[in-house]
Amino acid sequence: MLPFFLSVCKWSADGFRVGFWLSSVQTNKEVPLLEGMPELGTQTQVIWEDQFVSGIETPVLGLVVSASALLLVLMMERRKKKS
């Protein structure tokens, strides 16, 4: 169950995001049109940062890995009993 718990911890650290994985994050910043004169208006500057954000696939993948490992252990024990 360790892979499942580790994946849930990673998912919770990224904010329990229900969407898919992200490889970059968008940051919006308001910048004045003319330096020192914000009363003339502002524009939005979009900054993209390369960053991994886990989604719902992370705990699902952890659950699949844990279930596969458990199934493998049970199959190995079953073969030992037959021998």
C-alpha positions in Angstrom: 0.0 0.0 0.0 3.1 2.3 0.2 2.8 3.4 -3.5 -0.8 4.4 -3.0 -0.1 6.4 0.2 2.9 8.1 -1.4 0.8 9.1 -4.5 -2.0 10.4 -2.3 0.5 12.5 -0.3 1.9 14.0 -3.6 -1.6 14.7 -4.8 -2.5 16.4 -1.5 0.7 18.5 -1.7 -0.4 19.8 -5.1 -3.9 20.7 -3.8 -6.1 17.7 -4.6 -6.4 18.7 -8.2 -9.2 16.7 -9.9 -8.0 17.5 -13.4 -5.2 15.9 -15.4 -1.5 16.4 -14.9 0.0 19.8 -15.8 3.6 20.4 -17.0 3.4 24.2 -16.8 1.7 26.7 -14.6 0.2 30.1 -15.8 0.7 33.2 -13.7 -1.1 36.5 -14.6 0.5 39.8 -13.6 -1.0 43.3 -14.1 1.6 45.6 -15.7 1.0 49.4 -16.2 1.0 50.5 -19.9 3.5 53.3 -19.0 6.0 52.8 -16.2 5.1 54.9 -13.2 1.7 55.9 -14.6 -0.8 53.2 -13.6 -3.7 55.6 -14.0 -3.4 55.3 -17.8 -4.3 51.6 -17.6 -2.8 48.2 -17.2 -2.3 45.1 -19.3 -2.2 41.5 -18.2 1.2 39.8 -18.6 1.0 36.0 -18.8 4.0 34.1 -17.5 4.4 30.3 -18.0 6.6 28.4 -15.6 7.7 24.8 -16.2 6.3 22.9 -13.1 4.7 19.5 -12.6 1.3 19.5 -10.9 -0.2 16.2 -10.2 -3.8 15.4 -11.0 -6.3 12.7 -10.3 -4.1 10.2 -12.2 -1.5 10.2 -9.4 -3.6 8.3 -6.8 -5.2 6.1 -9.4 -1.7 5.1 -10.6 -0.6 4.5 -7.0 -3.7 2.3 -6.5 -3.0 0.3 -9.6 0.7 -0.3 -8.6 -0.3 -1.3 -5.1 -3.0 -3.7 -6.3 -0.5 -5.2 -8.8 2.1 -5.7 -6.1 -0.5 -7.3 -3.8 -1.6 -9.6 -6.6 1.9 -10.6 -7.4 2.6 -11.4 -3.7 -0.6 -13.5 -3.4 0.3 -15.4 -6.6 3.8 -16.2 -5.3 2.4 -17.5 -2.0 -0.1 -19.6 -3.8 2.7 -21.2 -5.8 4.6 -22.0 -2.7 1.6 -23.8 -1.2 1.3 -25.9 -4.3 4.9 -27.0 -4.2 
